[in-house]
Amino acid sequence: MKLLAIDTSGPVCGVAVLADGSLRHEALTQNRLTHSVNLVPMIDAALAASGLRLEDMDLLAAVSGPGSFTGVRIGISTLKALAHGCGKKCVAVDALEAMAAGISGFDGVVCPMQDARAGQVYGAAFRCGGSARPERLTDDAPLKLEDFAEKVQALGGRCLFLGDGMPVHRERLEALLGGRAVFAAPHHAVLRPGAAAYLASLQAEEAVDYMALQPMYLRAPNAERNKKLMEALHGTV
């Protein structure tokens, strides 16, 4: 199987090519350029470096969320355009599961978390030893940091935190969990596009036509929430 995977769900923009069980190319960047500027050149570079064409791919994959509303839309929209052009099916990859899939050798609870602002995170919990995919312990959810910490603490053992929410909330997690809180090194703390590609290959049976590919939002965008608030204030709801 040959597969192209892209990720724009968080601050890092990533692209990977998986071919016949081997990671042929992986690149990720976090710079001052937007994902909309970085992504297509990175896809072109990935295909050139792996010696493959888009038409050679069996599947296309994108991280569908949770994450930045704008970032997720960029990734999903780009993948839809690529799939439309080459007639390939698509796979949606969960961002938090993909982060967990990049961790090995940790015997506690793996806790990927993305900063959702206003003291909240998008978080989930997994165990990552001994199975092809991370074992999911909790569903993805938008939670106050204190509620997320309480939920993962109840699972027992040490908790490894990673994702862009980790550095934002590190001090508070240390205060809440003490020595049970462990923090991933920088090269393990981000979503690796190679991990997203690997998960997508395991989800090949879930592939859909690009028209059915949808972003995964755990809460409504700010603009939509603000609109509803204004409607309520003006008595239109």
Buried (B, 14 or more C-beta within 10 A) or exposed (E): EBBBBBBBBBBBBBBBBBBEEEBBBBBBBEEEEEBBEBBBEBBEEBBEBBEBEBEBBBBBBBBBBBBBBEBBBBBBBBBBEBBEEBEBBBBBBBBBBBBBBBBEEBEBBBBBBBBBEEEBBBBBBBBBEEEEBBEBBBEBBBBEBEBBBEBBBEBEEBBBBBBBBBBBBEEBBBEBBEEBBBBBEEEBBBBBBBBBBBBBBEBBEEBEEBEEBEBBBBBEEEEEEEEEEEEEEEEEE
